[in-house]
Amino acid sequence: MATRATTRSKASTRLDKSDLLDLYRIIRLSRRLDDKEIQLKRQNKIFFQISGAGHEAVLAAAARVFRPGYDWFYTYYRDRALCLGLGMTATEQLLSSVGAADDPNSGGRQMPSHWGHKELNIVSASSPTGTQFLQAVGCAEAWLRYSQNDLIPVSDRDQVMRGDEVVLCTTGDGTTSEGEFWESLSSACNLKLPVVYLVEDNGYAISVPVEVNTPGGSISKLVASFPELFIQEVDGCDPLASFDVLSKAWDYARQRKGPALVHAQVIRPYSHSLTDDEVHYRPPREREVDAARDPLTCFPRYLVEQGIASVAEIDAIKADVEEEVAVATETALASPQPATTTVYQYVYSPDVDPTSDQFDTEDDPKFSGDPTTMVDLLNVCMKEEMTRDARILVFGEDVADTSREEYLGEVKGKGGVFKVTWGLQKMFGGNRVYNSPLAEANIVGRAIGLATRGLKPVVEIQFFDYIWPAYMQIRNELAIMRWRSNNAFAAPVVVRVTYGGYLKGGAPYHSQTGAAVFTGIPGLRVICPSTALDANGLLRTAIRCDDPVLFLEHKHLYRQTYNKAPNPGPNFMIPFGKAKVVRAGTDLTVVTYGAVVQRTLVAAKELEEEQGLSVEVIDLRSLSPVDWTTIYNSVRKTSRVIVAYEDALSWGYGAEIAARMADEMFPWLDAPVRRVASTDTFVAYAPELEEVILPQTPDLKKAMVEILSF
């Protein structure tokens, strides 16, 4: 049930004079920093400005309730006062404004007001509003997973889990329209997670008023039916009422009763940003009503009227703030910019290199048992890795044996649509292997939050065709977290996903590939094995490395007999960026991967038997990074190259390989670089159409003959 707090009495008894004066100091400092940034922007000394004006009171109160470096914080761009109250300095904020190398938020890599501070547990924020919701839920979920996992030593758990920590997730009213807000609420309530949502409702999403964004105009009323969700409304311009309400919400979550939502009515006295002018859509009378509630004027007046502070004390705070802002400005403007040589730093982990010899045990497998399928060796790898590292979590759609654990002794178990995760829940329990909602962004977003807290999520997206709701989280959050935070935070998540055609009946929505959409993302490793043995070794590397990995598993290859292998043992690894020459040759090089590898091998064998021509076949295995050395060495030998891939011909993955060949290998080429791929269409359901659409052995053989004729 929602309640509305407006009284100051409770807070007045819990906060002494110094607390109250500090609340005013934070409110004043936050506003003056906004004003200073606006001035600097107009002087062309900074390059972007977006203010937190009007939000300061509730945020200053939140900083009094929540514990910096203990609780966790997922912010949005109006949270200047919160960050100041938690301990970020004015200098640190202005270092961000000028893009200085010493900016603790991002090292000059993000716009100002994209908050992040490792020591304070303020997790790096980004521009796409709403992406923080699911990550905050994942961060809160980490408490649940740690607390129920006795395999992690208590001493290790104590370093990453307090037991009563709370996650604060802030947002504007407009962003509650995002689907991920509702997905996050669902998971937070289902799991009774200790997360507090603070909705800072200033009535507008840029120029769109709240009643257009939110049915009924009140998000707190709209979510009233969510079970276990503690809802409070408050005048967010009143710091004392805000303190009372936030204290209740924080305590509710701290006691593990469930999540809470505080709906704070605030104002926006400035335009959305300096690129916006609110006079175009807000009449003067509306802005005057806001001005009458401004905490910058109302709160100090209250302190004086109540005899808590004198005018002289208020003036002293104003003077101290002016001096602090002046010194911070001088320091920030004199601070050096990041060195241009640092642009590639922290795209990937600086500490763990999955392309190194440390991850190469491929030449020394410890085989045991009979040859088995890719499905089985992926399953074995996860069992061995989960035994080795208790921090590993496996979740996604249908990955558990059964969501109702009381059935485990009665049923065979699901273990994924393709049985890759079968038996993992029975072996490791429902705290480490569990089903997610049918929501791809939910899976990846929560995984990012969990990884931030030191856990190792290995999540499954059931079909590549349905990965697109998660693309925002993958592209704008997962891959860039380390780089944008200047190595303060990272999210080494493994995202397993089935992909590909050759199914006879897969049709447009069970046959998609599209690797190039993901290999074009810096910071993301993209892996694609074509054999059971490679799948086992590459997945183990993916789990042990410290970067996010998209692990592509071709459905057609899961149970093929030609790619079987025995179990290579629990330390078998293949480094990323190491291609494999699966067929040696002298006349032509074919670079390929996935399900096209076997078709290429068949075509090459037929060509040799019929015409005596020798074709070298390279299985990339790793799509990003790419083993350019192996490719270049082969092309220098053969002087001819074909790039074969399952995606559509135009703009597909092979385009980059072909471009590199033309750019760097031109002196060695005796023929044009040829691509063999799918038609520039979608994959059809009818087998006759699928046969024509996807690259087949005759297509590859024909291209080989044509290139060899030059």
Secondary structure as UniProt FT lines:
FT   STRAND          3..5
FT   HELIX           9..14
FT   HELIX           17..42
FT   TURN            43..44
FT   TURN            53..54
FT   HELIX           56..65
FT   TURN            68..70
FT   STRAND          72..74
FT   TURN            77..78
FT   HELIX           80..86
FT   HELIX           90..98
FT   TURN            101..102
FT   TURN            104..108
FT   TURN            112..113
FT   TURN            118..121
FT   STRAND          122..123
FT   TURN            129..131
FT   HELIX           132..147
FT   TURN            150..151
FT   HELIX           154..160
FT   STRAND          167..172
FT   HELIX           174..177
FT   HELIX           179..191
FT   STRAND          195..201
FT   STRAND          204..205
FT   TURN            206..207
FT   STRAND          208..209
FT   HELIX           210..213
FT   HELIX           215..217
FT   HELIX           219..222
FT   TURN            223..225
FT   TURN            227..228
FT   STRAND          230..235
FT   TURN            236..237
FT   HELIX           239..254
FT   TURN            255..256
FT   STRAND          260..265
FT   TURN            274..275
FT   HELIX           278..280
FT   HELIX           284..291
FT   TURN            292..293
FT   HELIX           295..305
FT   TURN            306..307
FT   HELIX           311..334
FT   HELIX           340..342
FT   TURN            343..346
FT   TURN            354..355
FT   HELIX           357..359
FT   TURN            362..363
FT   STRAND          368..372
FT   HELIX           374..388
FT   TURN            390..391
FT   STRAND          392..396
FT   TURN            397..398
FT   HELIX           405..407
FT   TURN            408..410
FT   TURN            417..418
FT   TURN            420..423
FT   HELIX           424..428
FT   TURN            430..432
FT   STRAND          433..435
FT   HELIX           440..452
FT   TURN            453..454
FT   STRAND          456..461
FT   HELIX           464..466
FT   HELIX           468..470
FT   HELIX           471..473
FT   HELIX           474..478
FT   TURN            479..480
FT   HELIX           481..484
FT   TURN            485..487
FT   STRAND          494..499
FT   TURN            508..509
FT   HELIX           516..519
FT   TURN            522..523
FT   STRAND          525..527
FT   HELIX           532..544
FT   STRAND          549..554
FT   HELIX           555..557
FT   TURN            558..559
FT   TURN            562..563
FT   STRAND          565..567
FT   TURN            570..571
FT   TURN            576..577
FT   STRAND          580..583
FT   STRAND          588..592
FT   TURN            594..595
FT   HELIX           596..611
FT   STRAND          615..619
FT   STRAND          622..624
FT   HELIX           628..638
FT   STRAND          641..648
FT   TURN            650..651
FT   HELIX           654..664
FT   HELIX           666..668
FT   STRAND          674..678
FT   HELIX           687..693
FT   HELIX           697..708
//
